[in-house]
């Protein structure tokens, strides 16, 4: 497993979590955690996070996870 695959897989997963924290209505547990951490300012970017970044990072995580499983065969 290459370093590129490992880094990209982790970046995709982290990006999906950060994007999910931007949508309080979709993920209420993450919203309360984000508010407790002082990330309430992300609410103004909710539409961008949900419509663009969340699918992008989820796809990135899925793609590199698939590449990781193929190289392990």
N, C-alpha and C positions, 0 to 999 in steps of 0.2 A: 504494500500500500504506500503510495507516494505521499510526500509531504503536502503537495498541492491538493490532493484529494482530501486529506485530513483537515487542512485549514479551510477549504471551501465548504466542506460539510458542516464544520462548526460555525462558520460565518452565516451560512444559510439558516441554521437552527437559531442562532442568536438574533438574527435579523427578523425572523418570524415572531419571536417572543417580543421584541421591541415594538414591532408593528402592531401586534395584538394589544399591547399596552396602550396604544393610542385610541382604541375604541372601547369606551367605557360601557356602552350598551351591549356590545357583543360579548365581552369578557369581564363580568362584574368583579370577579375575584382579583384579576390583574389590575382593574381600575382602582380598587381600594388599596392595593399594594402600591401602585404608582402614586396615588394621592398621598399616602403615608410617606413616600420617599420624596415628595415635592415635585412630582412630574406632571402636575395639573396643567401646565402650560402647553402640553402636547395635544390638548383637546382641540385647539384651533387647527391642527393638521390632521384631524380625524379622517376626512374624506381622502386625502392623499395616502394615508397609511393603509386604509382598508381597500381602496380600489386599485392602488398601484404597488405599494411596497409589500404588503402581506402576500399577494399571489406571487410576486417576483421572488421573494426570499423563500417561500414555501416550495416553489418550483426548483430553485437552486438547491435547497436541501434534499429534495427528492431525487434530483438528477445526480448529485454527487453521492448520495447514499446508494443509488443504483449502480453507479460506476464502481463504488467500493465493493459491492456484493459480486459484481462481475469479475473483478480482479482477484477475488478470494477463491474463485472456482478452480 
